[in-house]
Structure formats: structure tokens, C-alpha cells
Amino acid sequence: MTHQSHNSIQDILLLLLRGALTGEVRSLPCSLVPWNELMELANEQGVLAIMYDGFCAYAKAGDVQMSLKEKTDLYGNVKIIERTYDVQMRILEKLSRLYSDHNIPTMVLKGYGLSMLYPVPNHRQCSDVDIYLFGHHAEADRLVEEKWGIKVSTEHHHHTEFVMDGVLVENHYDFINVHAHSSSPRIEKELKKIVKMEDGEVMMIGNERVFAMPPTLGALFLIRHTAQHFAAKHVELRHLIDWLLFTKAYKHNMDWS
């Protein structure tokens, strides 16, 4: 792949994502779109299903074409993302029902809470389920082990984890890894203060109530989470879109100072 063609593919992807998120359709930089390479790039960036929404917007305007095989491949991958999302939501509903039966509130970190800010929520890819239980993490882990016989691992910093129906669940007792950097304990202390002062939006998963991250906490958490991804490997377009949509939705509710 030449440098110029790679830049064109990046430009096309950004335009399709813009179309998905805003409905805006512009002229693409080339008439013959290299869909296989574009799908590979979108998948690497965690935005394949969002790119599909962009394709649909452009196709409706009559500005793009795709072969039947390419459509089948793209649609098949999007259906996998949708099914994975549905499984994760069923797990989250089941967990929150167990916790609420024992008076434990559930806050969703990333994942479901962020997906609800997207035009098509189940097209926001989620790799696992991240939750925060307001200091009740040990009791909640005990319930999971006693009620369902699921082994909970305590070998990780800032969260325990277990696998439920093939999906990884991370039960956070800290928002960030306080051992990762010298600034982490100070930031964690501030996040714990915010979660006591700010209320997250109440959301329904089936018949169960869960909380989204409060605006200021969510903004700080996303910044730190993205920085950790950048330091460890790279930042994906998915992380940038999360930040864009979160700040757009909650900009008037954040303590920007």
C-alpha cells in the first residue's frame, strides 16, 4: 500500500464516521473505495460498525457502491458486534439484578453508558463489562461465587474479574491503577470524592437500574484511560469518539476547572 493510498483510506474512514455520527455526507476522495482495506483499518480502530452506519448514510445518498461479497462480509462482522453487545447487556442486567436484590447499586464504566451516547448504541464495540459498586465489591464478588459458582480472580490491580457466559467482567474497587504512576493515588482520591458528590444518570437495562458515570468523574476517567492506552500501545478512534460524544452530552454539567 502506498503512503498516498493509505492517506486516502484514512480520509474515507473519517468521512464515513462523520456521516455515521452527524448524518453529514460529503464527496469521498476516490470513486473506487478499497473496502477490504478500509474494513481492516476500521476494525483495528474499534469503529467497524460505526463505519457501516456511515456507509449506509452514503449509500442512501447514492454516493458509494459495494460488491455483494463486500456487503456480506461487512454486514456479517457488524452482526457479530451486535450479538456480542446483546450478550454483554444480558450479563449486565443479570448482575445488576443480583446486586440490587442485596441493596448494591451498580455504576457502568465505559461500555453501556458510553454506548447510549451513540446514534446506534449497539454499534459501539465493548471488549468487556466494567462496573463500579460503591465500595461493595467484596460482597458482590462473594455473591457471584456463592449464587452462581463463578470463580472470581483477585490477581489484578484496581479490580477483580470473572468470566460469565464467555464475557469478561471487571469489578472495579478503584477507578485507576494506583500503582501505575506516581500521580495515580492523588487522582484516584479525587475521583472517589467526585463519585460521592455527583450523581450519574440513571439508565435502564431491561427492568434493572444502573448508573452512568457522573459527568466530571467520567471526563477525568476517560482522559486517564485514554492516556494509559496511549502509553501502553496506541489510542484508537473509538476512544476519541467516546470523548467527543461524552463531552458533547455533558459539557454543561462538568466542573471544567
C-alpha positions in Angstrom: 0.0 0.0 0.0 1.4 3.4 -0.9 1.6 6.3 1.5 -0.9 8.2 -0.6 -3.4 5.4 -0.8 -3.1 4.9 2.9 -3.9 8.6 3.5 -6.9 8.2 1.1 -8.2 5.3 3.1 -7.8 7.2 6.4 -9.7 10.2 4.8 -12.5 7.9 3.7 -12.8 6.3 7.1 -13.0 9.7 8.8 -15.7 10.9 6.3 -17.8 7.7 6.9 -17.5 8.1 10.6 -18.6 11.7 10.3 -21.6 10.6 8.3 -22.5 8.0 10.9 -22.3 10.4 13.8 -23.7 13.6 12.2 -25.6 12.4 9.1 -23.4 14.7 7.0 -22.5 13.2 3.6 -19.5 14.7 1.7 -17.7 13.7 -1.5 -15.3 10.9 -1.0 -11.7 11.4 -2.2 -11.9 8.5 -4.7 -14.7 6.8 -6.6 -13.4 3.2 -6.1 -13.3 2.6 -2.4 -10.9 -0.2 -1.3 -13.4 -1.7 1.1 -11.4 -4.6 2.3 -8.5 -2.4 3.4 -11.0 0.1 4.8 -12.7 -2.6 6.9 -9.4 -3.8 8.2 -8.5 -0.3 9.3 -11.9 0.3 10.9 -11.7 -2.9 12.8 -8.2 -2.0 14.1 -9.6 1.3 15.3 -12.7 -0.3 17.0 -15.2 1.5 14.8 -16.2 -1.1 12.2 -19.9 -1.0 13.0 -19.9 2.8 13.1 -18.2 2.8 9.7 -21.1 0.6 8.5 -23.6 3.2 9.6 -21.6 5.8 7.6 -21.7 3.5 4.6 -25.5 3.3 4.9 -25.7 7.1 5.1 -23.6 7.5 1.9 -25.4 4.6 0.1 -28.8 6.2 0.8 -27.4 9.4 -0.8 -26.2 7.3 -3.8 -22.6 8.2 -3.3 -21.0 4.8 -2.7 -21.2 1.3 -4.1 -20.0 -2.0 -2.7 -19.9 -5.5 -4.2 -22.3 -8.2 -2.8 -19.4 -10.1 -1.2 -18.0 -6.9 0.5 -21.5 -6.1 1.8 -21.9 -9.6 3.1 -18.5 -9.5 4.8 -19.2 -6.1 6.4 -22.7 -6.9 7.5 -21.6 -10.3 8.9 -19.0 -8.6 11.1 -21.5 -5.9 12.2 -23.9 -8.7 13.3 -21.2 -10.3 15.4 -20.6 -6.9 17.1 -24.4 -6.6 17.7 -24.7 -10.1 19.2 -21.7 -9.5 21.5 -23.3 -6.3 22.7 -26.6 -8.1 23.4 -24.8 -10.8 25.4 -22.9 -8.2 27.4 -26.2 -6.4 28.2 -27.9 -9.6 29.3 -25.0 -10.2 31.7 -25.1 -6.7 33.0 -28.8 -6.9 33.6 -28.4 -10.2 35.4 -25.6 -8.9 37.5 -27.4 -5.7 38.4 -30.5 -7.7 39.4 -28.4 -9.8 41.8 -26.7 -6.8 43.2 -29.9 -4.8 43.6 -31.6 -7.7 45.4 -28.8 -7.2 48.1 -29.0 -3.3 48.0 -25.8 -2.9 46.0 -26.0 -0.1 43.3 -24.3 -0.6 40.0 -22.3 2.0 38.0 -21.2 1.2 34.5 -17.8 2.4 33.5 -17.3 2.9 29.7 -19.2 0.3 27.8 -23.0 0.6 28.1 -23.1 4.1 29.5 -21.0 5.4 26.6 -22.8 3.4 24.0 -26.1 5.2 24.9 -24.5 8.4 23.6 -24.0 6.9 20.1 -26.7 7.2 17.3 -26.7 3.3 17.2 -25.8 2.1 20.7 -25.1 -1.5 19.9 -22.6 -0.4 17.3 -20.2 0.9 19.9 -17.8 -2.0 20.4 -17.2 -3.2 24.0 -14.5 -5.7 24.8 -15.7 -6.4 28.3 -18.0 -5.2 31.1 -16.6 -2.7 33.6 -18.6 -1.9 36.8 -18.1 0.0 40.0 -20.2 -0.9 43.1 -19.6 2.0 45.5 -17.4 0.1 48.0 -19.5 -3.2 47.9 -17.1 -5.0 45.5 -16.1 -7.7 48.0 -19.7 -8.5 48.9 -20.7 -8.6 45.3 -17.9 -11.0 44.4 -18.9 -13.3 47.2 -22.5 -13.3 45.9 -21.3 -14.2 42.4 -19.3 -17.1 43.7 -21.9 -18.4 46.1 -25.0 -17.9 43.9 -23.5 -18.9 40.5 -20.4 -20.8 41.4 -18.2 -18.5 39.3 -14.6 -18.1 40.3 -13.5 -14.5 40.9 -9.9 -13.6 40.3 -8.2 -11.1 42.7 -4.8 -11.1 41.0 -5.2 -7.7 39.3 -4.6 -4.1 40.4 -7.7 -1.9 40.9 -10.3 -4.5 40.0 -11.3 -8.2 40.4 -12.5 -10.1 37.4 -14.5 -13.1 36.4 -15.8 -14.7 33.2 -19.6 -15.0 32.8 -21.1 -16.7 29.7 -17.8 -16.1 27.9 -17.7 -12.4 28.7 -15.0 -10.8 31.0 -16.4 -8.7 33.8 -14.1 -6.3 35.7 -15.4 -5.2 39.1 -13.5 -2.0 39.9 -12.8 -1.1 43.5 -10.5 1.7 42.3 -11.1 3.7 39.1 -7.5 3.6 38.1 -4.5 1.5 38.9 -2.9 3.4 41.8 0.3 1.5 41.3 0.8 2.5 37.7 2.2 6.1 38.2 3.2 8.4 41.0 0.2 10.7 40.2 -2.3 7.8 40.3 -3.1 7.8 44.1 -3.8 11.5 44.1 -6.1 11.2 41.0 -7.9 8.2 42.5 -8.5 10.2 45.7 -10.1 13.0 43.7 -12.3 10.5 41.7 -13.5 8.9 44.9 -14.5 12.4 46.1 -16.4 13.2 42.9 -18.4 10.0 42.9 -19.7 10.9 46.4 -20.7 14.4 45.3 -22.0 13.9 41.7 -24.9 11.7 40.7 -24.6 9.7 37.5 -27.6 9.5 35.1 -29.9 6.5 35.9 -30.3 4.1 32.9 -32.5 1.1 32.5 -31.2 -2.3 31.3 -34.3 -4.4 30.9 -36.1 -3.9 34.2 -32.9 -3.0 36.1 -31.5 0.4 37.1 -27.8 1.2 36.6 -25.9 4.4 36.9 -23.8 6.1 34.2 -20.5 7.8 35.2 -21.1 11.3 36.7 -20.0 14.0 34.2 -16.8 15.3 35.9 -15.7 11.8 37.0 -16.4 10.4 33.6 -14.4 13.1 31.8 -11.4 12.6 34.1 -11.7 8.8 33.9 -11.8 8.9 30.1 -8.8 11.2 29.9 -6.8 8.9 32.2 -8.0 5.7 30.5 -7.1 7.1 27.1 -3.6 8.2 28.3 -2.9 4.8 29.6 -3.9 3.3 26.2 -1.6 5.8 24.5 1.3 4.9 26.9 0.8 1.2 26.6 0.1 0.9 22.8 -1.9 3.5 20.9 -5.2 5.4 21.0 -8.0 4.2 18.8 -10.5 6.3 17.0 -13.1 4.6 19.3 -11.5 6.4 22.3 -11.6 9.7 20.6 -15.3 9.3 19.6 -16.1 8.3 23.2 -14.5 11.6 24.4 -16.3 13.6 21.7 -19.7 12.3 22.4 -19.3 12.3 26.2 -18.2 16.0 26.3 -20.9 16.9 23.9 -23.6 15.3 26.0 -22.4 16.5 29.4 -20.4 19.7 28.7 -22.8 21.9 30.7 -22.7 19.5 33.7 -18.9 19.2 34.1 -16.8 21.0 36.6 -14.3 22.1 33.9 -12.0 23.9 36.4 
